[in-house]
């Protein structure tokens, strides 16, 4: 084989390899999408058995996404969400045993994409909800949720979480300012608006009820 012919063959192989990678990436994204569809199905399901089935399906789809493209941050985030929902249906011991894997999937998502606002907010909520003995930290939670808002200032759910974190830190004035700013910018139809008004009322701010 001549040198020129060899280069042509190598070039074809590289093109085929690139096409295969692109196909795997696309398939991984498809499984991520299916995982979130299953999560939504489980979230609205009233029957416990069907809810569990939907969440198990979400886990399976997310795991397929990770296997196809381990470097897909969204796949790891989808797996974290799916495992988290499923874990919430289990007892406290099972939840504690699942924590290392939940941390691993979420941390991997953030390692792959440090600007992943959903994963940053999820990390903040996890640190906020966990007791200190299991690694919870309100201070670290605030750091992560502020990073999420840095990348997505209109992430209203994260604004609510930040307000709750500030309340937990006995910083009512800061929480009130956060909620007031949210109400000034959020669409009136968003459900977070009602939650912000409720939190303001709990803080004793009469203006929040208007």
Residue pairs with C-beta under 8 A, 6 or more apart in sequence:
1 9
24 68
24 69
25 68
25 69
25 72
27 68
27 69
28 64
28 65
28 66
28 68
28 69
28 72
28 75
29 65
29 72
29 74
31 61
31 62
31 64
31 65
31 68
31 75
32 61
32 62
32 65
32 72
32 74
32 75
32 78
34 61
35 58
35 59
35 61
35 62
35 65
35 78
35 79
35 81
35 82
36 58
36 78
36 81
38 54
38 55
38 57
38 58
38 61
38 82
39 54
39 55
39 58
39 78
39 81
39 82
39 85
41 54
41 57
42 50
42 51
42 52
42 53
42 54
42 55
42 58
42 85
43 85
45 51
45 54
48 89
51 89
52 86
52 89
55 82
55 85
55 86
55 89
56 86
58 78
58 81
58 82
58 85
58 86
59 79
59 82
59 83
59 86
61 78
61 82
62 75
62 78
62 79
62 81
62 82
63 79
65 72
65 74
65 75
65 78
65 79
66 72
66 75
66 76
66 79
68 75
69 75
71 112
72 112
73 108
73 109
73 110
73 112
73 113
73 116
73 119
74 109
74 116
76 105
76 106
76 108
76 109
76 112
77 105
77 106
77 109
77 116
77 118
77 119
77 122
79 105
80 102
80 105
80 106
80 109
80 119
80 122
81 122
83 98
83 101
83 102
83 105
84 102
87 94
87 95
87 98
87 102
88 95
90 98
96 134
99 130
99 134
99 135
102 126
103 126
103 135
106 119
106 122
106 123
106 126
109 116
109 119
110 116
110 119
110 120
110 123
113 119
115 151
116 151
117 148
117 149
117 151
117 152
117 155
117 158
118 148
120 144
120 145
120 147
120 148
120 151
121 144
121 145
121 148
121 155
121 157
121 158
121 161
123 144
124 140
124 141
124 142
124 143
124 144
124 145
124 148
124 158
124 161
124 165
125 141
125 145
125 161
127 135
127 136
127 137
127 138
127 140
127 141
127 144
128 136
128 138
128 141
128 161
128 164
128 165
128 168
129 136
130 136
138 165
138 168
138 169
139 169
141 161
141 165
142 162
142 165
142 166
142 169
145 158
145 161
145 162
145 165
146 162
148 155
148 158
149 155
149 158
149 159
149 162
152 158
154 185
156 182
156 186
156 190
156 192
157 192
159 178
159 179
159 181
159 182
159 192
159 196
160 182
160 192
160 195
160 196
160 199
162 178
163 175
163 178
163 179
163 182
163 196
163 199
164 175
164 199
166 172
166 174
166 175
166 178
167 175
167 199
167 203
172 203
175 199
175 203
176 200
176 203
176 205
179 196
179 199
179 200
179 203
179 208
180 200
180 205
180 207
180 208
182 192
182 193
182 196
183 193
183 196
183 197
183 200
183 208
186 192
186 193
186 196
187 193
196 208
197 208
197 209
198 208
199 208
200 207
200 208
200 209
201 208
201 209
